[in-house]
Amino acid sequence: MKKPGHQQSGRPGPELKPLLNSSIKNQWIYGLIIILFTLVLYGNTVRNKYAVDDHLVTFPNEQIAQGIKAIPEILTTRYAKEEQLTYGYRPLVKITYAIEYEIWGFKPGRSHAINALIYAFTGLLLFRLLRKLLKDYHPLFAFLVTLLFIAHPIHTEVVASLKNRDELLGFFFNVVTMILLFRFVETRKIRYILLCALTFVLVLSSKPTAAIFFIIYPLALYFFTDVKARPLVYSAIAFFGLVLLFLVFTRFVLPENVRPVQYYENPLFFETNLWLRAGTGFYILLYYLRLLLFPHPLRFYYGYDMIPVVNLANGWVILSILIHVAMLAYAIYKFRKKHILSFAIFYYLLMMAMYSNFVLPSPGIIAERYLYVSSLAFSLVVVYFIFKLYRTSPFRFNPSKGSLAGILITCMILLVPYSVWTVNRNKDWKNYMTLYEKDLPRLGQSVKANVLYASLLTSEVSETMDMEKQARWIGLIKKHYDQALKIYPDNFEVLNNYGSFYAYTLGELPTAIPYFNKAIQLEPRRPEPYYNLGYTYKILGDTARAISNYRMANQLMPSSVAIKSDLANLYYASDSLVQAIQLNREVIEIDTGTAIPYINLGNYMAGLGDTARAIPYWEKAVSIQPEYRLCMKISWYYLQQMDSVRTWQYYNMAQKVKPRMTRDEEKR
């Protein structure tokens, strides 16, 4: 009976070279090399700090900072919560970081080491899986596929970025699930299928988009086992059932998913022309193939306007269509023969279908992390053709010395530059600044990349006392905000941020006003530019316009403590005491844990000359959050009242707060 996956080529020959015989008997050496090779490639990431979007899962995430106590909350809340966004569900990723924080706090180097270890063990398990799938192939084939996969520079975004642990864990547990599934086929023991269900839930809890493997599992069973059609269908239905249960849970149990998309992230979110969507989708697929073949340059973000929106008549699109149709035709042609290239093509096309932008546009249009799992197919195809190049069958493996040397040398020609590429790219991910500075010369047309760099430099300007650096950074901030507006003039975020830079950082208030006004014209229901205009007019002394804009911001965002507090103080300054008091009482209802309204109310009473009425408010404020100067003010009041007990009570409280305040100021 012919074996699936290679019927056309026969069984392996009985004679093997002594060296290769030794390799078969000692396959643990392969595993050791895989682990060491991975750690050599990614060992330098332990020197890295934090970079793009790491705040979603680690420093300074307040949820993660609770440690293991946060696990129940992590399981019942969304993955990301920032500003007005609440989206995603990847609890396993955040749980790993919560456990890390419980053990050693926020230590980015150790978290990077964990990422490298996950990647190393993924490589080890991948080798084991390939040996199971390709059981009649020589181990060298699976070994070389694994090494090429591990070394590919396209993976640096996944391993060197802490935020992308979701990709690592998703693929890791997919590999585990497939190993268990094949173990079930071999033994028919029910415990393996139950373990499959558990590990697949871990897949979904790491990276929900990895759910596409519910199709890959039966596909692999078809290509690499003798399982009949009915069990394949049942297995697909069973895994799909788990996907549906997961979707029901995230839809009806978790908080609402709030993730508005922006044009600068991906214009295809707003494109209704099917010809343009299809054309751009094929253009993107060709771009991904190019990155697999030649992974340079690598970029931390793409977005608008890095990838053109094109129709089907575009030359690159036509080429992409021809390539992908040919791939699909070959895969179909070899499907019944269960050829390994057919499996690799179907695997690749299924994985990339999610990121082609044909049906569901992807944030950023393109991302290197989207190729992480798919690149396994590339590694399989490349190693297969290397063997073919030297007319050597990977399962009738009795090569001449020249053929074996040629295979190894050709693989090294790929592995050495890929490895150097990977090690060097890891250094770019050291922190936000190194990554932005390295990639911005290649991201001139990316709106978001320009904005991210300008925003980072704005925070740096505020923290440095080096006048030379300040002047240089201010010039760069203007350059990159101007570039972002040149690419996309109607970008709300850029206009609001640029105005804030002029208002808060440079103090050039009149220059900021047109940017805020343009932002309001674009999105009149967003509170941020109204708040910023309110601040600007307040500093300029135009109280009427300041109040008008603060009131509009308050209407649009009535839950904001900052807006209500600032507006209340303006009312007080303009002799509208009743309205000022009312707003502070609203703040108390919104957030009982803030001292701001009590400080404000105390200040109002003191401003009216009634210090006795101010004291209870101030006492309430310091009971919530002790503050040195306020404690001393209360202590001074009781000293005048000859109340020695309370005088010393608040004086001692002030002294306890003062050293901590001083240390914080020194850090700043």
Secondary structure, 3 states (H helix, E strand, C coil): CCCCCCHHHCCCCCCCCHHHHHHHHCCHHHHHHHHHHHHHHHHHHHHCCCCCCHHHCCCCCCCHHHHHHHHHHHHCCCCEEECCEEECCCHHHHHHHHHHHHHHCCCHHHHHHHHHHHHHHHHHHHHHHHHHHCCCCCHHHHHHHHHHHHHCHHHHHHHHCHHHHHHHHHHHHHHHHHHHHHHHHHHCCHHHHHHHHHHHHHHHHHCHHHHHHHHHHHHHHHHHCCCCHHHHHHHHHHHHHHHHHHHHHHHHCCCCCECCCCCCCCHHHHCCCHHHHHHHHHHHHHHHHHHHHCCCCCCCCCCCCCCCCCCCCCHHHHHHHHHHHHHHHHHHHCCCCCCHHHHHHHHHHHHHHCCCCCCCCCCCCCCHHHHCCCHHHHHHHHHHHHHHHCCCCCCCCCCCHHHHHHHHHHHHHHHHHHHHHHHHHHHHCCCHHHHHHHHHHHCCCCHHHHHHHHHHHHHHHHHCCCHHHHHHHHHHHHHHHHHHHHHCCCCHHHHHHHHHHHHHHCCCHHHHHHHHHHHHHHCCCCCHHHHHHHHHHHHHCCHHHHHHHHHHHHHHCCCCHHHHHHHHHHHHHCCCHHHHHHHHHHHHHHCCCCCHHHHHHHHHHHHCCCHHHHHHHHHHHHHHCCCHHHHHHHHHHHHHCCCHHHHHHHHHHHHHHHHHHHHHHHHC
